[in-house]
Amino acid sequence: MRGDALLTARGIARRYGALEALAPVDLAISRGERIALIGPNGAGKTTLLSILAGVGVASAGSIEWAGDTALAVGWVPQRPALYPRLTARENLRLFAGLESAADPRAVADGLIERADLGKVADRPASALSTGTLQRLNLAIALAGQPALLLLDEPTGTLSPDQRHRLWNWITEMVADGDMALVFSTQSIDEASRSADRIVTLVGGQLRMDGTLDDLIRAAGTDPSGPAAGETAFMALVGDDQ
C-alpha cells in the first residue's frame, strides 16, 4: 500500500561517452510501496538502481528525499557484497557497526533470527548455499534500518523453491513497516505477484509505469490469454529482448 512520498527522482540519466545507458527517467517512490523494474539485459535496471542506492553517479538529474533529508538505503547487488571468510554472524556485526548501530551484536542477533540464519550463523559465508547466502545478503542490507530497500534481480540465481522462500521473507519484512521496496527482474510473473507497480525499461528508456493492466494496454495485446502479462511484456520489449 502506498503511503507518504519518500523520494522523487527527476531526469535521472547516465551516459558513458556516446553511449546512453539510461535516458532521463522520472520516478516517484512512496513509503511502503513495492515497485518492480522489468526489462531485458542492458535495459538500464541496474544503472537506475545503483544511482538510487548512491553507489552510481548520474550524468544528469536529481534525487529529492521527503523532508530534504536523505534516509538510509539498503542496497542488494546481484553479487553478494560481504566478506566470504567471515561467518554470517561476523558479517552482520561488522555491517551493523559500519551503520553506527548502538549495539552491533544485538542487531546481528536480531537479523539472524529474522532471516532464519540461526543454524548457519557461525559458518563462513563462503560455505553457505546460494539461497542462504542471498538471505544473508538481504539481512546485511537491513542492518542500517533502511527506509528504502533496493534489490537487483534478487532471485536470478535461485531455484524455484529458494525463490519462493526468499519472496515469502521479503514480503513479511516489507509488511512489518513502511519501508519501500524496489527490485529488478526479467520475470513478469515475479513482478506481478510481488509489486504494486511495474516500471518497464527498454534500451535505457522508460516505456511504462503502472499496473499489470496498464502494461497490457500499453502493449496492445490480448488481455484474456493465460500468459497475457508475458505476452504484453514481450511485445513491449520487442527486438531488445
QUIWO-V30582 format. One line per field, one symbol per residue. burial: I if it has 9 or more other ideal C-beta (glycine too) atoms within 8 Angstrom, else O. Layout:
BEGIN
burial = ???
END
This chain:
BEGIN
burial = OOOOIIIIIIIIIIIOOOOIIIIOIIIOIIIIIIIIIIIIOOIIIIIIIIIIIOOIOIOOIOIIIOOOOOIIIIIIOOOIOIOOOIIIIIIIIIIIIOIOIOOIOOIIOOIIIIIOIOOIIOIIIOOIOIIIIIIIIIIIIIIIOIIIIIIIIIIOOIOOOIIOIIIOIIIOIIOOOOIIIIIIIOOIOIIIOIIOIIIIIIOIOIOIIIOIOIIIOIIOIOOOOOOIIIIIIIIIIOOIO
END
